[in-house]
Amino acid sequence: MRVLASEASIAIENARLFQEERTKARHLSLLNTISRNAIATLNPDEMLAKITEQLEDGLTYDHIGIGVLEYSTREIVIQAEAGKRRGALGQRIPLGAGLIGQVARNGHLAAYHAASHADSALKPVLPDSVAAIALPVFYAEQLHGILYVESATPIDFSEEEILLLRTLADLIAGARHNSLSFQKAQEQAITDGLTGVKTHRFFMEALSAEWKRSTRAGRAFALVLMDLDRFKFVNDFYGHLEGDLVLQRVGHILETNCRRSMSWRAMAGTSS
């Protein structure tokens, strides 16, 4: 009996170690996949959506979400979610409200367990969650958002799980920073800094693309040109700073009043 008990104990320990190694291998594979795809995806929204899809495949939680900080409204907006339970996408959470808002405000990891936080202000995003954890997504000490996971069944978050989630938060921060930087560089390359409308280079490329598209489809397209009457008088009489303001206002009016379904492209002018 002692021999059998000893062998059973060894078998149980070997099974535990084997399970731990499988879990570590799965986590490393998840980190590798997210790292590769985050680098390849340069659109911020698409990047977050792909990351949550990969998290769903690599983690066992039934709800996973990524919230982005909107500085103008001081809110966390849930931009991506995954898992068997959903319903948080687009939800806005003010700073300081619930688990997500508290983490966004103080910048520290926080966990929620229904058994010990029944009346706590650290409420999770989904009302039927009984366990949750949220981590800040920082890049160079600037808060970009929140990574959080929730469960409808009681669970304890181990040190290994927390370390994995911290690593994932760091990966998300770096990937989001890179995608936002690329997006900004793209916009600066095709957008006039003064008026906010597209540059001459973008105009010529768009014109060529529209011409080819209309030729393939056998449809006509229109090119509308406009000029500002007495614009030289504005520059000469009121000064070039006032002329710059006129260009800014006209560019804004054109951008906001043209339907997106139209193939509208504006070319920036100059006040000289």
N, C-alpha and C positions, 0 to 999 in steps of 0.2 A: 504493500500500500504506500509505503514511504517513497519507493522508487517511482510508482505511478504518479504520486503527488508531485514529486520533483520534476518528472518529465512533463507533466501537465503545466506546471509553473513556467518551465522553460519555453514550452510551446506558446503559452499566452504572452510571455515577454517577447518572443520572437515575432509573434503576430503584431504586437503593439509597435515594435521597432519597424517592422515592414510597412505598417500603415503610416507611420510618421515619415518614412522615407518617400513613400508614394505621394504624400501630401506636399512635402518639400519639393519634389520633382514637378508636381502640378503647379505649385506657386512659381517656381523658377521659369517654367514654360509660359505661364501667364505673363510674367514680367517681361520676358523676352518678346512675346508676341505684341504686347502693348507698346514696347519701346520701338519696335520696327514699324508698326503701323502708324504710330504717332508722328514719326519723322516723315513718313510718306504722305500724310494727310495735312494739307496746309490751310484748309478751310476750318475755322474755329468750331462752327456748329457741327459739321460733319465729323470732326475729330472727336468731339465729346460723345456723339452718338455711337461711333465705332468703339470707343473705349468701353462704354457701358455694355455694349453687346458682348465684348470679349470678357468683361467682368462677370456677366451672367453665365458664361460657359466655364469660367475658372473658379468661381466662388459658389458657396452653397446657400447664401442668404436669399430669402424670397423677395426682397426689395432692395435695390441699389440705386442711388441717385447722385447726381452732380448738380450742385447749385452754383450759379455765377453771381458775383456781387455787382449790383447796379448802383454805381456811385451817385447818380443824379437823384434817385428815389430812396437811397439807403435801404435797399431791400435785397434779399437773396432770391433769385429767380431760378426755379428748377428747370434746367435746360436739357437734361437727359436722364432717363430712368430705364431700369431693366429689372427682370425677375418675374416670378409668377404673379405677384401682386403689383398692380400699377394704379395710376390715378393721380399722381403728383405733378405731372408734366405741366409746366406753365404756372404753377402755383407761386405766389409771391409771399415771402416771409420777411417781415420787418426785422431790423437788427434788434436783438434782445428778446425776440419772441420765440418761445419753444426751444428745443434742443439746437436746431440749426441756427436760429438767431443769436442764441447765447454764445455759441462757438464763434460765430462771425464777429461778435462784439469783442470778446476777450481774447480770441486767437489761440485758445487752448482746446485740446481734445476733451470730449465729454461723452459719457455713456448714460443710457437710460435703462432701468429695469422696473417693470410695472410693480413687482412685489415690494420694492423699497422706495419707489418714486411715484406712488399712486396719485398723490396730490401735488407733485412737484411741478415747477414751471418748465422743466425740461421735457416737454411733451414731444413725441416723435411727429414726423410728417403725416404718416397714415394713422388714422384713429385706432385701428385694430392691432397695432404693433405693441408687443409686450417687451421687446428688447431692441435697443438701437445704440449706435455709436456714430459720432460725427467728428471729422478732422478738418482743420483749416487747410486750404490749398494756398501756400505762400510761394512767391517768387521774389527773391531779393527783398525780403521783408515787406512786400506788398501783397495784401490779401486779394486773391483772384476769385476765390469761391470756397465751396464746402464739398467734401466727399463724405457720404454717409451710407450706412447699411442698416436695414431694419429686419426684424423677424416677428412672425405671428406666433411663434412658439418660444418658450423661455430658453435662452442660451447664455453662456458665459463666454466673454471674449478673452481668449488666452493671450499671453505675451507674444506668441508667434503670430497670431492673427493681427494683433495691433501693430506689430513691426511690419507685416506685409501691407497693411492699410496705409501706414505712414510712407512706405516706399512708393505705393501707388499714388498717393497724394503728391509726392515730389515729382513723379513722372508726369502726372497731369499738369502740374504747375509749369514745368519746363516745356511741355508740348504746347500748352495754351499760349505761353509767352512767345514761342517761336512762330506759331500760326498767326497771332495778332500782329507781330512785327512784320511778317511777310505780307499780310493783308494791308497794313499801313504803307509799306513800301510800294506795293502795287498801286494803291490809290494815289500816292504821290507821283508815281510815274505817268499816270494818265489823267490827272486832275490838276487844273490850274490853281495855284495857291491863292490867287487873289479872288477869283470869281466863284470857285468851287465847281465849275463846269469842266467838261472834258477838253483836253488839249487838242491842238491841230493834228498831232501824230495819231491820237486815238480816233479823231474824226476821219482821217484818210483810211485807216485800217477798217473802221466800221463801214465806211462808204464802199470799199472794195468787197467786204463780206456781204453787204446788202445787195450789191449788184450781182454777185454770183448766185445768191439765194433766189433773187427774182428771176434770173435767167433759167435756173434749174426748174423753178415752179411755173415758168411761163406767165408771170404776173408783173404788172407795172409797179413802180414805186415812185414816190414823190420826194424831191429835195427842195426844201424851203430855205431861202436865204433872207436875212433881214439886216437892216442897218439902223443905227440910231441917228435920227435927224438932229442937227445942231450940237452934236457931241463935241466937236472941236471948240464950239463957243463955250461949252461948260468948262472945258479944260483951260481955255484962255482967260475966261472971265472969273470963274470961281476957284480955279487951281486944280492941279492934278490929283490932290487928295480927294476932292469932291468928285472928280471924274472916276476915281477908283470906286467910290461908294455907289455911283450910278451903275457901273458895271456889275458890282456885287449884287445890287438889288434886282437888276434885269436878269442876271443869271439865276438868282433864286426864284424869281417869278416863273421863268421858263421851266425850270426843273420841277417845281411844285404843281404846275398846271398842265403838264403834258402827261397823258395816260401812259402807264408802263407797257401796255399792249402795243403802243406805237413804237416803231424803231427809231426813237428820238435820240439824237446825238447832238450835243451842243459843242461849239468850238469857241474857245475863249478868245477874247479880243484884248487889246491893250489900251491904256489911257494916254499913251504918248502920241 
